[in-house]
Amino acid sequence: MKLLRLVTNAKSDEWLEGEAWKVMQFLMKKYCTIDLQARVELRKRLVNLKLRFNQDPSDLFEELAAIEHAFAQTKAKVTEIDLIGAVYAAAPKEYIAVLTMEESVR
């Protein structure tokens, strides 16, 4: 019912069905955290990434893409260094030699 209230508040005499930008504005205000909180949450999510030896590596990259998308509208942007660090930290020790070799080729 609380979220339905946001849609109701986006309606006006001119826009009886409501305006999507107003709903988005309400949602951003309610659910987008302030910058410091967003940065802390980003770091926590990156640190908590794990990849098991028998797990498909694409799972890790899909999770990184999801994290990037989640923070795209905040000031807590995910940098290339963040991504590289997260991959090294999440990868099993058996993959480190391959990652290091790949990074030196770049």
N, C-alpha and C positions, 0 to 999 in steps of 0.2 A: 504494500500500500504506500510505503514511503517513496518508492521509485515512481509509482503511478502519479503521486503528487507532483513530481518534477515535470511530467508530461502535461498535467493539468495547468501548471503555472506557465507553461510555454504558449498557452493559447491566448488569443486576444480577439477583439471584435473583427479586426482585419484578417487574422489568421485563425479561423475556427478550429482547424486541425492541429494547430500548434506550429512552432518553428523549430526545426531540428537543431539549428545552431544554439538556440536557447537551452534546449535539453542537454546538448553537449557541454555547454558552459556550466550548467548546474552539476553535471557528472564530474567534470574536471575539477571543479571547486571541492566537491565532496570526496573524491577518491584519489586525486593526484596529491601526493604528499609534498611537503615543502622540500626545498633543495637538499638540505642536509640529510633529512630522513631518506630521500630518494637515493642519495649517494651511499648512505650506510646500507640500505636494502640491496643496492646493486652489488656492493662489495660482498655482502653476505651470500647472495645468490651465486656469485662467481666462485667464492671460496668453497661452497658446498657442492660444486660439480664433481662428479666422480665417473670414471670409466673403468669398468672391470676388464681384465685381459680378454675374456671370451665375448665381450660385448661389441656390437657393431660400432665403429668409430663415428659413423654418420649420426648416431643417437646424440653424441656429444655436440656435434655441430648444429644439429636441430635445436638442442637446448640453448646453445649460445645464440642462435638466431632468435629464439623466443625471448630471451633476456634482452637482446638488443631492441627488439620490437617493443617490449614492455616499457623501456626507458627512453624511447625515441622522442617523446613529447616532454621530457623533463630536461633539466640542465645537467643531469647525471649521465652524460653520454658515455657510451662504451667505446674506448679507443682501441686501435690496433694492438698496442702494447698490452692492454687489459686482456684482449682475446688470446694473444700469444701466451701470456702468463697463465691464464686460466687453462689453456690446453696442456701446458707443461705440468701444472699442478694436478690436473685431473687424470692425466694419462698414467697408466701403470708403468713401473720402472722398465719393463721390457720394451716399451715404445720410445723411451727417451733417446736412445741412439739414433733411431730413424728420424725423430723430430729434429734433433740437433743437426743431422746431416742435411735434412730438407731446408732448414733455416740457413745453413751456410751456403747452399746453392742459390738462394734468393739473393 
